[in-house]
Amino acid sequence: MAEKSLFVKRAFYESGSAIFSCGDKRDHAYIIESGEVEFTEPDSTTNEPVTTHLTDGELFGESAILENGKRNGTAIAVKDTSVFILSREILKERMSNLDPLVSLVVSMLIEKYRENRIKSANGIAKKGKTKLSSSHTMLIAGYEEQKQTALKELQIEQELRRGLENREFKPYLQPIVEFKTGRIVGFETLIRWHHPEKGIIFPNDFIPVAERTNVIQLIDQRMLEAACEIIPAMYKMLGQRASDMFISVNLSGANFDNNDVVKMVRTAVRGAPFDPIQIKLEITESALVGDSNRAADILSSLKDLGVSIALDDFGTGYSSLGYLHKFSIDGLKIDRSFVQQIHDSQKSLDIIKAVVGLAHAFKLGIIAEGIEEQRDIDILRGIGCQYGQGYHFGKPIEATQALRNLKASGGMITMN
């Protein structure tokens, strides 16, 4: 899948080199990752040159975000300096999902930041120091916090993209088991980041940034490709027994912003040596609550490719009976938060019973997540739940080891 999203790039400038000069075209703004930049531009009132020294996390050249034209200032790296490069298109894309009022305020704040920086630098040059009000001090403190947060996110984004290039994201598999027989019917693919310096990083520590920066679509693509490699390996382990098994892959709601996801899945399953129905795409309810008509069209197109679709974490978000007749889905997954409370909360048990009843009524498969004890199985099996996954059956492990375990067990787990 070709990447549709623009992304922030990094550049390095040696000490003494010009990042841009007066008269250059306004094409990018810059955020300093490390180093120091001497930025000179004319005072808006006196037209006298004002020089500001900027360091880590500072923004400069931001007029390129606001307007076209030519530069009226210069930026020189006074130390070896690494910067992130921002185009107007990148900022527009990142702001596209914001309320128009928020977008307007951000643009105005950028302009005010530019004006205040010139005034502050001019005041320091003329008076030697500038006295700040308490409100101004609080504003600067808040700005510094936001600056560090944004800088950290830009750095993570760069690491994510490097990690994709170096294939550092690995599929871990957790078995999904049929309660009645103990048969392993499939696996959920759970991603782990094998960072060369930080070790194994779990999804909660990088998926939010990946979603905000649209890297998530590339990560989802990588996991889908991995799933399509795992299924043939299952056939080698179990022969035709594997024809009844599936691999689940999580799809972020970001994939439903356009139809690229259909192309991505089509490319992955086209010509695959297995039935596409053995790929199960897990989506969350949040993916469906934006443009529901577009979501319905995308799901229908995915179903036409032969894959199966499950609604993940059912009951935790915007659940509606409308989902079950409007959208093309094959199964529901009961969120672990309900399963873990079934022994202590009658409400959680009642919710699970209701979801199981809905699944049966709509002829959908039903999987309960978070199975940790035999007594969880006893209750869920008693109320008609078909399948489960959780630590009771096995923690997520690397795909190669999971397949070895699959072969050793013959695809079965002993049930009480």
Legacy VTK file of the C-alpha trace (Angstrom):
# vtk DataFile Version 3.0
C-alpha trace
ASCII
DATASET POLYDATA
POINTS 416 float
0.000 0.000 0.000
1.404 3.355 -0.970
1.601 5.712 1.961
-0.955 8.481 1.557
0.102 10.536 4.547
2.763 13.177 4.639
5.212 12.845 7.449
7.708 14.949 9.348
11.295 14.546 8.173
14.519 15.123 10.044
17.566 17.032 8.767
21.032 17.754 10.126
23.020 20.984 9.709
26.658 21.386 10.648
27.774 24.327 12.751
28.008 27.483 10.626
25.765 26.273 7.822
22.703 28.216 6.632
19.327 26.557 7.067
17.745 29.293 4.960
18.563 32.852 3.926
16.671 36.070 3.333
14.952 35.883 -0.063
14.624 32.093 -0.077
11.220 30.610 -0.803
8.998 29.960 2.193
8.430 26.233 1.995
8.994 24.738 5.441
9.038 25.540 9.133
11.485 23.907 11.511
11.562 22.575 15.063
14.959 22.144 16.697
15.540 18.644 18.008
19.004 19.421 19.319
21.575 22.133 18.808
21.310 25.925 18.475
20.120 28.257 15.721
20.730 31.979 15.294
17.607 33.466 13.741
17.636 37.041 12.439
14.645 38.934 11.061
13.525 42.590 10.934
11.490 44.134 13.752
7.922 44.675 12.497
7.905 48.257 13.857
11.429 49.625 13.332
12.563 47.242 10.600
15.845 46.904 12.463
17.369 43.401 12.447
16.689 41.390 15.611
18.647 38.234 16.392
17.291 35.429 18.530
19.165 32.336 19.686
16.917 29.265 19.654
17.515 25.838 21.176
15.839 22.448 21.640
12.127 22.394 20.886
11.976 25.933 19.444
10.014 26.678 16.265
11.393 28.975 13.556
10.617 29.803 9.946
6.969 29.449 10.909
5.856 32.114 8.419
5.985 29.324 5.820
3.060 27.696 7.638
1.005 30.867 7.436
1.760 32.228 3.973
3.695 31.852 0.726
6.347 34.285 -0.482
10.007 34.775 0.305
11.929 34.673 3.554
12.619 37.996 5.261
15.062 36.478 7.734
17.993 34.085 7.987
18.650 31.001 10.102
22.185 29.813 10.831
23.175 26.709 12.784
25.658 27.954 15.409
26.156 24.405 16.670
25.692 21.044 14.967
21.914 21.009 14.805
19.196 18.429 14.108
15.777 19.744 13.077
12.342 18.411 12.192
10.958 19.872 8.954
7.281 20.889 8.809
5.402 21.841 5.644
2.082 23.639 5.447
0.546 20.440 4.077
1.724 18.436 7.092
0.237 20.919 9.545
-2.990 21.057 7.554
-3.246 17.268 7.608
-2.540 17.053 11.333
-5.177 19.722 11.979
-7.745 18.345 9.527
-9.695 16.476 12.191
-9.771 19.392 14.606
-12.717 21.710 15.123
-12.390 24.724 12.740
-12.272 27.022 15.744
-9.291 25.102 17.126
-7.531 25.358 13.767
-8.125 29.110 13.728
-6.832 29.539 17.269
-3.688 27.512 16.495
-2.952 29.686 13.464
-3.453 32.837 15.525
-1.201 31.532 18.295
1.562 30.797 15.795
1.362 34.387 14.581
1.341 35.755 18.135
4.281 33.529 19.055
6.212 34.977 16.135
5.406 38.562 17.104
6.174 38.070 20.806
9.488 36.392 20.076
10.613 39.394 18.044
9.480 41.825 20.743
11.153 39.819 23.499
14.405 39.570 21.572
14.296 43.285 20.781
13.599 44.129 24.414
16.518 42.035 25.608
18.819 43.645 23.041
17.830 47.169 24.095
17.351 46.821 27.846
19.532 43.859 28.683
16.609 42.119 30.374
12.848 41.841 30.148
10.568 41.654 33.176
7.763 39.129 32.753
4.337 39.267 34.361
3.098 36.283 36.369
0.581 35.438 33.660
3.337 35.588 31.045
5.493 33.319 33.194
2.646 30.785 33.480
2.118 30.962 29.721
5.799 30.247 29.101
5.716 27.331 31.557
2.731 25.826 29.733
4.432 26.382 26.418
7.592 24.654 27.610
5.587 21.607 28.675
3.777 21.435 25.336
7.065 21.941 23.522
8.670 18.962 25.226
5.596 16.799 24.592
5.572 17.671 20.884
9.320 17.132 20.572
9.062 13.699 22.185
6.230 12.740 19.840
8.203 13.809 16.784
11.122 11.691 17.969
8.870 8.664 18.513
7.392 9.116 15.041
10.876 9.038 13.528
11.708 5.893 15.514
8.468 4.244 14.397
9.276 4.839 10.753
12.817 3.596 11.206
11.442 0.557 13.013
9.162 -0.220 10.095
12.050 0.011 7.660
14.107 -2.322 9.845
11.187 -4.720 10.438
11.366 -4.258 14.202
7.608 -4.855 14.648
6.901 -8.513 15.284
3.661 -10.502 15.444
2.942 -12.256 18.728
0.172 -14.834 18.727
-2.400 -15.656 21.402
-4.587 -18.721 20.881
-8.362 -18.552 20.551
-9.988 -21.725 21.863
-13.358 -23.407 21.412
-14.794 -23.990 24.905
-16.677 -27.141 23.955
-13.762 -29.097 22.493
-10.531 -27.340 23.514
-9.664 -26.955 19.854
-7.487 -23.990 18.907
-9.559 -22.295 16.231
-7.185 -19.430 15.552
-4.821 -16.803 16.884
-4.990 -13.078 17.448
-1.976 -11.222 16.119
-0.667 -8.819 18.763
2.142 -6.467 17.876
5.366 -5.982 19.806
8.099 -3.500 18.952
11.585 -4.989 19.255
13.425 -1.718 19.774
17.206 -2.068 19.337
17.921 0.008 22.464
14.795 -0.105 24.621
13.960 -3.779 24.188
10.395 -4.997 23.721
7.853 -2.160 23.725
4.163 -2.924 24.214
1.422 -1.377 22.051
0.066 1.002 24.695
3.403 2.813 24.630
3.470 3.553 20.910
0.078 2.948 19.264
-1.427 6.323 20.383
1.441 8.205 18.713
1.242 5.931 15.663
-2.466 6.750 15.321
-1.979 10.503 15.678
0.785 10.511 13.053
-0.853 8.035 10.641
2.035 5.599 11.013
-0.590 3.158 12.305
-1.703 2.349 8.775
1.764 1.146 7.860
1.955 -0.868 11.077
-1.421 -2.471 10.367
-0.223 -3.311 6.877
2.878 -4.985 8.324
0.769 -7.123 10.687
-1.625 -8.086 7.897
1.289 -9.193 5.735
2.656 -11.184 8.684
-0.722 -12.903 9.147
-0.713 -13.925 5.504
2.696 -15.524 6.065
1.595 -17.324 9.240
-1.373 -19.181 7.735
0.702 -21.182 5.212
3.059 -22.035 8.088
0.062 -23.442 10.012
-0.740 -25.703 7.081
2.803 -27.058 7.214
2.331 -27.811 10.903
-1.175 -29.303 10.826
-1.992 -30.095 7.210
-5.665 -29.715 6.258
-6.574 -29.334 9.936
-5.388 -25.727 9.505
-8.121 -25.045 6.949
-10.561 -24.514 9.842
-8.321 -21.986 11.592
-7.973 -18.212 11.266
-5.597 -15.382 12.128
-7.065 -12.155 13.542
-5.486 -8.804 12.706
-6.402 -5.524 14.391
-7.276 -2.596 12.158
-7.153 0.930 13.570
-10.074 3.259 12.956
-7.618 5.509 11.085
-7.864 3.050 8.193
-11.495 4.023 7.702
-10.717 7.619 6.754
-10.593 6.511 3.106
-10.717 3.404 0.931
-6.974 2.688 1.051
-7.646 -0.121 3.516
-9.573 -2.066 0.867
-6.621 -1.847 -1.501
-4.258 -2.866 1.309
-6.270 -5.993 2.143
-6.837 -6.865 -1.508
-3.085 -6.727 -2.159
-2.353 -8.873 0.893
-4.817 -11.699 0.136
-4.649 -11.680 -3.654
-3.186 -14.977 -4.814
-2.692 -16.200 -1.245
-2.469 -20.032 -0.930
-5.394 -20.122 1.513
-9.033 -19.085 1.735
-9.234 -15.323 2.528
-11.879 -16.090 5.149
-9.002 -17.339 7.298
-8.017 -13.686 7.748
-10.223 -12.068 10.390
-10.068 -8.279 10.624
-10.830 -6.922 14.089
-12.139 -3.377 14.214
-13.286 -1.280 17.159
-16.572 0.535 17.406
-14.813 3.895 17.208
-14.004 3.142 13.560
-17.705 3.175 12.752
-18.990 6.275 14.516
-17.665 8.942 12.129
-19.091 8.593 8.638
-21.178 5.461 9.154
-22.185 5.228 5.497
-18.575 5.250 4.364
-17.691 2.716 7.057
-20.508 0.465 5.836
-19.249 0.711 2.246
-15.688 -0.120 3.302
-16.801 -3.116 5.364
-18.924 -4.350 2.478
-15.957 -4.042 0.103
-13.752 -5.924 2.558
-16.331 -8.693 2.823
-16.351 -8.931 -0.969
-12.657 -9.825 -0.748
-13.623 -12.919 1.252
-12.152 -11.942 4.634
-14.138 -12.155 7.869
-14.752 -9.216 10.205
-15.192 -9.049 13.964
-16.274 -6.107 16.104
-13.703 -5.819 18.895
-14.307 -4.664 22.504
-18.048 -4.829 21.966
-19.988 -3.027 24.669
-17.277 -0.609 25.784
-17.866 2.239 23.348
-20.822 3.258 21.231
-22.578 -0.099 20.982
-25.792 -0.089 19.037
-28.091 -2.691 17.613
-27.792 -0.658 14.433
-24.232 -1.942 14.025
-25.433 -5.508 13.816
-27.749 -5.032 10.848
-26.073 -2.118 9.050
-22.484 -3.323 9.021
-21.095 -6.476 7.429
-19.624 -8.291 10.414
-19.207 -11.956 11.280
-18.463 -11.914 14.989
-18.273 -10.034 18.277
-15.540 -9.948 20.896
-16.528 -9.394 24.518
-14.080 -7.007 26.167
-11.885 -8.367 28.967
-13.170 -5.715 31.378
-16.536 -7.503 31.530
-15.039 -10.996 31.740
-12.796 -10.052 34.650
-15.801 -8.873 36.673
-18.246 -11.693 36.027
-17.647 -13.214 39.480
-18.107 -9.957 41.362
-20.506 -7.905 39.273
-23.988 -9.048 38.302
-24.152 -6.173 35.833
-21.068 -7.422 33.978
-22.533 -10.906 33.841
-25.854 -9.537 32.563
-24.050 -7.544 29.867
-22.189 -10.652 28.715
-25.429 -12.631 28.629
-27.028 -9.890 26.517
-24.107 -9.779 24.078
-24.101 -13.566 23.741
-27.834 -13.457 23.092
-27.371 -10.822 20.397
-24.649 -12.875 18.752
-26.868 -15.937 18.652
-29.814 -13.922 17.312
-27.730 -12.463 14.488
-25.867 -15.741 13.882
-22.498 -14.222 14.771
-19.477 -15.866 16.321
-18.712 -14.757 19.885
-15.284 -14.633 21.567
-14.636 -13.631 25.169
-11.280 -12.016 25.933
-9.389 -12.034 29.208
-9.944 -15.667 30.257
-7.665 -16.233 33.234
-9.311 -18.998 35.287
-11.222 -22.230 34.770
-14.226 -20.722 36.506
-14.353 -18.039 33.781
-14.744 -20.819 31.227
-17.417 -22.571 33.286
-19.617 -19.475 33.424
-19.085 -18.406 29.818
-19.639 -21.880 28.453
-22.793 -22.133 30.557
-24.336 -19.020 29.021
-23.581 -20.073 25.447
-20.309 -18.304 24.644
-18.437 -20.295 22.011
-14.807 -19.186 22.145
-12.306 -17.549 24.436
-8.784 -16.246 24.665
-6.636 -15.173 27.570
-3.718 -16.096 29.796
-5.487 -19.286 30.889
-4.812 -20.662 27.404
-1.512 -18.882 26.852
0.166 -15.509 26.814
1.008 -13.890 23.479
4.322 -15.295 22.244
6.431 -14.877 19.130
4.831 -16.407 16.067
7.563 -18.990 15.473
7.254 -20.343 19.018
3.451 -20.273 18.864
3.539 -22.423 15.732
5.940 -24.888 17.344
3.578 -25.149 20.304
0.683 -25.621 17.900
2.388 -28.564 16.249
3.338 -30.136 19.574
-0.228 -29.923 20.890
-1.888 -31.033 17.688
-3.964 -27.856 17.828
-5.711 -28.851 21.070
-5.791 -27.547 24.629
-6.909 -29.787 27.486
-10.267 -28.637 28.883
-11.860 -29.549 32.221
LINES 1 417
416 0 1 2 3 4 5 6 7 8 9 10 11 12 13 14 15 16 17 18 19 20 21 22 23 24 25 26 27 28 29 30 31 32 33 34 35 36 37 38 39 40 41 42 43 44 45 46 47 48 49 50 51 52 53 54 55 56 57 58 59 60 61 62 63 64 65 66 67 68 69 70 71 72 73 74 75 76 77 78 79 80 81 82 83 84 85 86 87 88 89 90 91 92 93 94 95 96 97 98 99 100 101 102 103 104 105 106 107 108 109 110 111 112 113 114 115 116 117 118 119 120 121 122 123 124 125 126 127 128 129 130 131 132 133 134 135 136 137 138 139 140 141 142 143 144 145 146 147 148 149 150 151 152 153 154 155 156 157 158 159 160 161 162 163 164 165 166 167 168 169 170 171 172 173 174 175 176 177 178 179 180 181 182 183 184 185 186 187 188 189 190 191 192 193 194 195 196 197 198 199 200 201 202 203 204 205 206 207 208 209 210 211 212 213 214 215 216 217 218 219 220 221 222 223 224 225 226 227 228 229 230 231 232 233 234 235 236 237 238 239 240 241 242 243 244 245 246 247 248 249 250 251 252 253 254 255 256 257 258 259 260 261 262 263 264 265 266 267 268 269 270 271 272 273 274 275 276 277 278 279 280 281 282 283 284 285 286 287 288 289 290 291 292 293 294 295 296 297 298 299 300 301 302 303 304 305 306 307 308 309 310 311 312 313 314 315 316 317 318 319 320 321 322 323 324 325 326 327 328 329 330 331 332 333 334 335 336 337 338 339 340 341 342 343 344 345 346 347 348 349 350 351 352 353 354 355 356 357 358 359 360 361 362 363 364 365 366 367 368 369 370 371 372 373 374 375 376 377 378 379 380 381 382 383 384 385 386 387 388 389 390 391 392 393 394 395 396 397 398 399 400 401 402 403 404 405 406 407 408 409 410 411 412 413 414 415
